[in-house]
Amino acid sequence: MKKTLIFCMMLMVMSACVKHPEIYKLLPTEEAAAIPYQMGQTVNFVNQHGDTLTYTVVLDETHLFNGEYYNFYHGAKMKYIPVEYCYARSVNLKCEQTSDMIGFMIIPGKELFIYWNGGLLADFILYYDPTETLTLGETTYENVHSGIFYSSQTGELIHEWHYSEEVGLISAKTDSQSLMLIP
């Protein structure tokens, strides 16, 4: 009996030491709108072979985020960034022809994560990244955020992307595949 009482008291003391957040940082509406896609919306891209691919928004949710990122594609849980407890908006687009996925997640401070087929394509803060004008074909996009990354060992392209808060993902390219928005 005495051991059980001591054990119960130890559990109570240990649970009191665990930090339980009571206040979650809200995701402002204007920041959530930086991902311009809505549930059911379709977006067309052309791939590296010239094929037209149709992506449909299959997830659009605002959820609690505690600094642990849940992989959009495999359900794996991994510690990614030290973020305070907050609300995040996640949007997933699934390709109708290939089942490929593009995922977006934004957290307070306008930090946007873009995932393509399970890998991180981009992680940037929309407030601070330089913006540019981008012309693809006959279409010109304003206020475009861009990134291009090469291997430090080989100098080969790892990935390149262009994103606009008005239209979303404009283009993405890795060493083996590419997508370009069809306006």
C-alpha positions as CSV (number, residue, x, y, z in Angstrom):
1,M,0.0,0.0,0.0
2,K,2.8,2.4,1.0
3,K,4.6,1.7,-2.4
4,T,1.4,2.4,-4.3
5,L,0.9,5.7,-2.5
6,I,4.5,6.7,-3.2
7,F,4.2,5.7,-6.8
8,C,1.0,7.8,-7.2
9,M,2.6,10.8,-5.6
10,M,5.6,10.5,-7.9
11,L,3.3,10.4,-11.0
12,M,1.5,13.6,-9.8
13,V,4.8,15.4,-9.2
14,M,6.2,14.3,-12.6
15,S,3.0,15.4,-14.5
16,A,3.2,18.8,-12.8
17,C,6.6,19.3,-14.3
18,V,5.4,18.8,-17.9
19,K,4.9,22.0,-19.7
20,H,1.3,22.1,-21.2
21,P,0.8,25.0,-23.5
22,E,-2.4,26.9,-22.8
23,I,-2.1,29.5,-25.5
24,Y,-1.6,28.8,-29.1
25,K,-0.3,31.4,-31.5
26,L,-3.0,32.2,-34.0
27,L,-2.5,32.1,-37.7
28,P,-3.7,35.4,-39.1
29,T,-6.2,35.2,-41.9
30,E,-4.0,37.2,-44.3
31,E,-1.1,34.8,-43.6
32,A,-3.2,31.7,-44.2
33,A,-4.3,33.3,-47.5
34,A,-0.7,33.1,-48.7
35,I,-1.6,29.6,-49.9
36,P,-4.1,30.5,-52.6
37,Y,-5.7,27.1,-53.1
38,Q,-9.2,26.0,-51.8
39,M,-10.6,22.5,-51.3
40,G,-11.7,20.9,-54.6
41,Q,-9.8,23.4,-56.8
42,T,-7.9,22.0,-59.8
43,V,-4.6,23.4,-61.1
44,N,-2.9,22.3,-64.4
45,F,0.9,21.9,-64.8
46,V,3.0,20.7,-67.7
47,N,5.8,18.2,-66.8
48,Q,9.3,17.6,-68.2
49,H,7.8,15.3,-70.9
50,G,5.3,18.0,-72.1
51,D,2.3,16.1,-70.5
52,T,-0.5,18.1,-68.9
53,L,-1.0,17.0,-65.3
54,T,-4.1,18.0,-63.3
55,Y,-3.7,18.5,-59.5
56,T,-6.7,18.7,-57.3
57,V,-6.8,20.1,-53.7
58,V,-7.6,17.1,-51.5
59,L,-6.8,18.7,-48.1
60,D,-7.3,22.2,-46.8
61,E,-7.2,22.4,-43.1
62,T,-6.1,24.6,-40.2
63,H,-4.7,22.6,-37.4
64,L,-2.6,22.8,-34.2
65,F,1.2,22.6,-34.8
66,N,3.6,21.9,-32.0
67,G,6.9,22.0,-33.8
68,E,6.7,18.5,-34.9
69,Y,6.0,18.2,-38.6
70,Y,3.9,15.3,-39.8
71,N,5.0,14.2,-43.2
72,F,2.2,14.8,-45.7
73,Y,2.9,11.6,-47.6
74,H,4.1,8.9,-45.4
75,G,2.6,9.8,-42.0
76,A,6.1,9.9,-40.5
77,K,6.6,12.1,-37.5
78,M,9.9,14.0,-37.4
79,K,11.2,17.0,-35.4
80,Y,11.8,19.7,-37.9
81,I,12.0,23.2,-36.5
82,P,11.7,24.6,-33.0
83,V,8.4,26.3,-33.3
84,E,6.1,27.4,-30.4
85,Y,2.7,25.9,-30.3
86,C,0.6,27.5,-33.0
87,Y,-2.0,27.1,-35.6
88,A,-0.9,26.1,-39.2
89,R,-2.7,25.8,-42.5
90,S,-2.0,22.8,-44.6
91,V,-3.0,22.2,-48.2
92,N,-2.3,19.1,-50.3
93,L,-2.7,18.8,-54.1
94,K,-2.9,15.3,-55.6
95,C,-2.2,14.6,-59.3
96,E,-5.1,12.8,-61.0
97,Q,-2.8,11.0,-63.5
98,T,0.2,10.0,-61.4
99,S,-0.9,10.2,-57.7
100,D,2.0,12.6,-57.1
101,M,1.5,15.1,-54.2
102,I,2.4,18.7,-53.6
103,G,1.9,19.9,-50.0
104,F,2.0,23.4,-48.5
105,M,2.0,24.4,-44.9
106,I,2.2,27.9,-43.5
107,I,2.8,28.9,-39.9
108,P,2.6,32.3,-38.1
109,G,5.3,34.7,-39.3
110,K,4.5,33.7,-42.9
111,E,6.9,30.7,-42.9
112,L,5.9,28.5,-45.8
113,F,6.9,24.9,-46.4
114,I,6.4,23.3,-49.8
115,Y,6.8,19.5,-50.2
116,W,6.8,17.7,-53.5
117,N,6.5,13.9,-53.6
118,G,7.5,13.6,-50.0
119,G,10.6,15.8,-50.1
120,L,11.1,19.3,-49.0
121,L,11.1,21.6,-52.0
122,A,11.1,25.0,-50.2
123,D,11.1,26.5,-46.7
124,F,11.0,30.3,-46.8
125,I,9.6,33.3,-45.0
126,L,7.3,35.4,-47.3
127,Y,8.0,38.6,-45.5
128,Y,11.7,38.6,-46.1
129,D,12.4,36.9,-49.4
130,P,13.2,39.1,-52.3
131,T,10.5,39.3,-54.9
132,E,11.0,39.4,-58.6
133,T,9.1,39.4,-61.9
134,L,9.1,36.1,-63.8
135,T,8.0,35.4,-67.4
136,L,7.3,31.9,-68.4
137,G,6.1,31.6,-72.0
138,E,3.7,34.4,-72.6
139,T,2.7,34.9,-68.9
140,T,4.4,37.3,-66.6
141,Y,4.1,36.9,-62.8
142,E,4.8,39.7,-60.3
143,N,6.0,39.4,-56.7
144,V,7.5,35.9,-57.2
145,H,9.6,34.2,-54.5
146,S,12.3,32.0,-56.0
147,G,14.9,29.6,-54.9
148,I,17.6,27.5,-56.6
149,F,19.9,25.1,-54.9
150,Y,22.9,23.2,-56.3
151,S,24.9,20.3,-54.8
152,S,28.0,21.7,-53.1
153,Q,29.9,18.5,-54.2
154,T,28.9,18.1,-57.8
155,G,27.4,21.5,-58.7
156,E,24.3,19.7,-60.1
157,L,20.8,21.1,-59.6
158,I,19.0,19.8,-56.5
159,H,15.9,21.8,-56.9
160,E,14.5,25.1,-58.2
161,W,11.1,26.7,-57.5
162,H,9.0,29.8,-58.1
163,Y,6.0,30.7,-55.9
164,S,3.5,33.6,-55.9
165,E,1.0,34.3,-53.1
166,E,-1.5,35.3,-55.9
167,V,-1.3,32.0,-58.0
168,G,0.6,29.5,-55.8
169,L,3.3,27.3,-57.2
170,I,4.5,28.6,-60.6
171,S,7.2,26.1,-61.3
172,A,9.3,23.4,-59.6
173,K,12.3,21.5,-60.9
174,T,14.5,18.8,-59.5
175,D,17.3,16.8,-61.2
176,S,14.8,14.4,-62.7
177,Q,11.4,16.1,-62.9
178,S,9.8,19.5,-63.5
179,L,6.4,21.2,-63.3
180,M,5.3,24.5,-64.9
181,L,1.9,26.1,-64.2
182,I,-0.5,26.3,-67.1
183,P,-2.3,29.7,-66.6
